[in-house]
Amino acid sequence: MRAEIIGVGTEILLGQICNNNAQWISQRLAEIGVDVMHHQAVGDNEARIAQAFRQALGRADVVIATGGLGPTQDDITREGVAAALGVKLLRHPEIEDFLREKFARLGRAMPEINLRQADVPDGGRYILPDRGTAPGLVLETDEGKLVYLVPGVPAEMKEMMTGAILPELAARAGPAALVSRTIRATGIAESKVAEILDDLFQASANPTVAYLASSGEVKIRITAKAATREEAEPLIEPVSVEVTARLSPYVFTTGDEELEDVVGRLLEVQGLTVACAESLTGGSLAHRLSAPAGASVYFKGGAVCYTAESKRDVLGVSKATIDGPGVVSEECAREMAAGARRLFGAEVGVSLTGVAGPDPHDRKPPGTVCLAVDLEGGGRSASFRAPGDRDMVRRWAEQAALNAIRGELEARLRPIGDRG
């Protein structure tokens, strides 16, 4: 069963809201084995709404639209669908009664404009809401294709999807499930991942392999379709094992976790605490280290030292380093990490310094990142050039620092002869 999702609302096209409804609906449809083939967004214009539905019905078995079911003049999804299907809108007295009773329960007079919500395209069904006043609408074409119209308010949309639409579609689709597993890697470029996994990608049919790059990491998604989740999982497993083996040691999770969650678990398992010193990232590394639930067990604190003076006075960075290699250097990063460890009494210290941009600093170009991890019997430092704007550079830096901690902690778990 092929599905298409339409988001109705000029506010989507203007970028005033993000169409998270489409994402949520796609996830739920995948769980019942319905393939989402296209997303559309269309503004509050009857002719364009009608055209969007005609196009969707030309290539999908199910069309689900969100938004445009309110009472105001720009809520014209009903009119657009009726035009697309060549039918009239009919006012349903039972919906009128429902609306009047709902307003009466709230102790409010109902504006007459709300009666527009009692209009249903001829031949359609309606879903009365618990939340809000906008009924959902269901239509079936002569060719057996289904159209579902639900409110754009997320809570109202989810109520109708979970209570009525998803069970109906699951029954029509029959036993089916789309199951995905996401493997996440960091410290490797998407193009390199694609090169390493090329034969798996080319041969993929069921399961399929796909990539998604974001700042500092690559997600590898493996998706299988089967009658049930229990049947889909064994299809994914051998591909997941092969992908993980090929991309080791860049893979930090096969469970779609955030890198800070993985680092936190490693710290907790080993009974270690961590503290950080930041210049480049201004506290965002500390934010990520403290984000997982239970982080107080292992996260001691962080120091944001932006100036050379604060690096010297708070973290103990030497004058020789400041005057020599400078504050954007691995030497400075190592002293900052040691200073954070000492300042907070932690077993692990991590630091970041660099140039976020857009201007160079101390003859170092924008994107320069220097990091260090300091712990008893180990530690490392590194420097690299991160791509992108200021925010992207900071994200790359956070990822690299967290991954450096991960590398040190995972090395501690390996037998001594296997460490390298």
HELIX and SHEET records of a PDB file:
HELIX    1   1 THR A   10  LEU A   13  1                                   4    
HELIX    2   2 ASN A   20  GLU A   31  1                                  12    
HELIX    3   3 GLU A   46  LEU A   57  1                                  12    
HELIX    4   4 THR A   77  LEU A   85  1                                   9    
HELIX    5   5 PRO A   93  ARG A  105  1                                  13    
HELIX    6   6 GLU A  112  ALA A  118  5                                   7    
HELIX    7   7 PRO A  154  MET A  160  1                                   7    
HELIX    8   8 MET A  161  ILE A  165  3                                   5    
HELIX    9   9 LEU A  166  ALA A  173  1                                   8    
HELIX   10  10 GLU A  190  ILE A  196  1                                   7    
HELIX   11  11 ASP A  198  ALA A  203  1                                   6    
HELIX   12  12 ARG A  229  LEU A  247  1                                  19    
HELIX   13  13 LEU A  259  GLN A  270  1                                  12    
HELIX   14  14 SER A  284  SER A  290  1                                   7    
HELIX   15  15 ALA A  295  VAL A  297  5                                   3    
HELIX   16  16 ALA A  308  LEU A  315  1                                   8    
HELIX   17  17 LYS A  319  ASP A  323  1                                   5    
HELIX   18  18 GLU A  330  PHE A  344  1                                  15    
HELIX   19  19 ARG A  390  LEU A  413  1                                  24    
HELIX   20  20 ILE A  416  ASP A  418  5                                   3    
SHEET    1   A 6 ASP A  35  VAL A  42  0                                        
SHEET    2   A 6 ARG A   2  VAL A   8  1                                        
SHEET    3   A 6 VAL A  62  THR A  66  1                                        
SHEET    4   A 6 LEU A 146  VAL A 150  1                                        
SHEET    5   A 6 GLY A 136  GLU A 140 -1                                        
SHEET    6   A 6 ARG A 125  ILE A 127 -1                                        
SHEET    1   B 2 LEU A  89  ARG A  91  0                                        
SHEET    2   B 2 ASP A 119  PRO A 121 -1                                        
SHEET    1   C 4 THR A 208  SER A 214  0                                        
SHEET    2   C 4 GLU A 217  ALA A 226 -1                                        
SHEET    3   C 4 ALA A 177  THR A 186 -1                                        
SHEET    4   C 4 VAL A 251  THR A 253 -1                                        
SHEET    1   D 5 PHE A 299  VAL A 304  0                                        
SHEET    2   D 5 VAL A 274  GLU A 278  1                                        
SHEET    3   D 5 VAL A 348  GLY A 354  1                                        
SHEET    4   D 5 THR A 368  LEU A 375 -1                                        
SHEET    5   D 5 GLY A 378  ARG A 385 -1                                        
END                                                                             
